[in-house]
Amino acid sequence: MIEVGVESIGFSVLQRDAEGTYHLAASRCPRCGDVRLPRREHCVNDGLACETILLSGKGRIYEAVLITVPPKGFDRPFWTGYVDLDEGVRIFAQIARAEGEPPPSHGQPVQMQPQEIGTRSVLAPVFFRI
């Protein structure tokens, strides 16, 4: 199984902590505090070397849309959208919808859980409502 980001940007956007739990790995500038996802080696504002931080994965749905005609690599419709994370970054990712649950909507709180998505079994961040 491949982790999301490895083939497109050269590294995974997911990282495990000491207990083995996956988190989104971002960067933070030690001078200005700018947080970026995916992580950067240097701050886009002042060029200083950034540190890697692990994000909580908690946030709120900014916008969600149902993809009814799945692209190549996906075999069924799915929900996706933008999520504003508590640490101040916005991510575009899949949003889970359980059977019988209403469609995701703006402002709903969510938590990231890595899931295998697509027909290639890519491990990616998926957001579940909490």
Order of alpha helices (4+ residues) and beta strands (2+ residues): beta-alpha-beta-beta-beta-beta-beta-beta-beta-beta-beta
